């Protein structure tokens, strides 16, 4: 797996990887990450992935990160941490 690009964003890290005829779009926020896999046939390059990662897609990812954070926080509270 190798890094082939990054998409700048002020609040999350977005990295594009190439691995086994697939592109991976990895979103990171704090201790959480989301990874989306696209075949190279679906997305013929970094520019196509940048177009996929539009404002609507990124907002959805950030909303999911917020839900993930609340899930993690609740689990830690239940375990007494």
Secondary structure by P-SEA (a helix, b strand, c coil): ccccbbbbbccbbbbbbbcccbbbbbbbccccbbbbbbcccccccaaaaaaaacaaaaaaaaaaaaaaaaaaaaaaaaacc
